[in-house]
């Protein structure tokens, strides 16, 4: 598998993505390797960015007709945003479907194995799951290697990825009260009251 993305460290150029890929090549039988290539800064326009732009335009157009009150309205706008070709496939998730990737990073030492901000691409493989192959430019022919060091006392078994949330997350009580007051004043229509009461 090969992934492409921009260079945003907060979203995908980080130890969590690296750890998730190591986990995936160990537990998924059909994946032999995963490579992630980071687009060159200033040249990072890609299909995903175009999709976000199409969705943003659809939301702005919808807001001209009135407010958006609940997240399900956003999901519907995303589904209908693309006017030509195959529509966007929107998958809505519940709290029970998020997994705790942080636990995967805790199985290896925090010692920096390479400066992640400087790499152009990296790869993990099923036959050497504790090795991260990386290049600092797309012009390099050979991969450099860095070995992940197991943390002292950590299990080497790759299984055991846990759910991130055991229960549905609650919002701050003051914020919830503010929403309910907006419903009382009919600023938010009463038809949406069950959604806000359940927050």
ChimeraX attribute file (.defattr): number of C-alpha atoms within 10 A of each C-alpha:
attribute: neighborCount
match mode: 1-to-1
recipient: residues
	/A:1	9
	/A:2	9
	/A:3	10
	/A:4	15
	/A:5	19
	/A:6	19
	/A:7	21
	/A:8	12
	/A:9	12
	/A:10	8
	/A:11	11
	/A:12	16
	/A:13	22
	/A:14	14
	/A:15	17
	/A:16	19
	/A:17	18
	/A:18	21
	/A:19	21
	/A:20	17
	/A:21	21
	/A:22	25
	/A:23	20
	/A:24	21
	/A:25	21
	/A:26	22
	/A:27	13
	/A:28	10
	/A:29	9
	/A:30	9
	/A:31	14
	/A:32	14
	/A:33	19
	/A:34	18
	/A:35	18
	/A:36	21
	/A:37	21
	/A:38	21
	/A:39	17
	/A:40	14
	/A:41	10
	/A:42	7
	/A:43	8
	/A:44	14
	/A:45	13
	/A:46	12
	/A:47	10
	/A:48	11
	/A:49	12
	/A:50	11
	/A:51	14
	/A:52	13
	/A:53	13
	/A:54	15
	/A:55	19
	/A:56	15
	/A:57	12
	/A:58	17
	/A:59	17
	/A:60	10
	/A:61	12
	/A:62	15
	/A:63	11
	/A:64	8
	/A:65	8
	/A:66	8
	/A:67	10
	/A:68	13
	/A:69	14
	/A:70	12
	/A:71	10
	/A:72	11
	/A:73	13
	/A:74	15
	/A:75	15
	/A:76	11
	/A:77	17
	/A:78	21
	/A:79	15
	/A:80	13
	/A:81	20
	/A:82	15
	/A:83	10
	/A:84	6
	/A:85	6
	/A:86	7
	/A:87	12
	/A:88	14
	/A:89	10
	/A:90	11
	/A:91	7
	/A:92	9
	/A:93	8
	/A:94	8
	/A:95	13
	/A:96	12
	/A:97	10
	/A:98	13
	/A:99	13
	/A:100	13
	/A:101	18
	/A:102	16
	/A:103	16
	/A:104	21
	/A:105	18
	/A:106	14
	/A:107	20
	/A:108	19
	/A:109	14
	/A:110	13
	/A:111	9
	/A:112	10
	/A:113	13
	/A:114	13
	/A:115	8
	/A:116	17
	/A:117	12
	/A:118	11
	/A:119	17
	/A:120	20
	/A:121	21
	/A:122	21
	/A:123	22
	/A:124	25
	/A:125	20
	/A:126	21
	/A:127	11
	/A:128	14
	/A:129	18
	/A:130	18
	/A:131	18
	/A:132	20
	/A:133	18
	/A:134	23
	/A:135	19
	/A:136	16
	/A:137	14
	/A:138	13
	/A:139	8
	/A:140	11
	/A:141	8
	/A:142	9
	/A:143	14
	/A:144	14
	/A:145	15
	/A:146	14
	/A:147	13
	/A:148	18
	/A:149	14
	/A:150	16
	/A:151	15
	/A:152	9
	/A:153	7
	/A:154	11
	/A:155	12
	/A:156	10
	/A:157	10
	/A:158	14
	/A:159	11
	/A:160	9
	/A:161	13
	/A:162	14
	/A:163	14
	/A:164	15
	/A:165	14
	/A:166	10
	/A:167	9
	/A:168	11
	/A:169	9
	/A:170	9
	/A:171	10
	/A:172	9
	/A:173	10
	/A:174	9
	/A:175	11
	/A:176	15
	/A:177	13
	/A:178	11
	/A:179	17
	/A:180	18
	/A:181	13
	/A:182	14
	/A:183	17
	/A:184	13
	/A:185	10
	/A:186	11
	/A:187	12
	/A:188	19
	/A:189	12
	/A:190	15
	/A:191	9
	/A:192	12
	/A:193	15
	/A:194	9
	/A:195	12
	/A:196	16
	/A:197	11
	/A:198	10
	/A:199	14
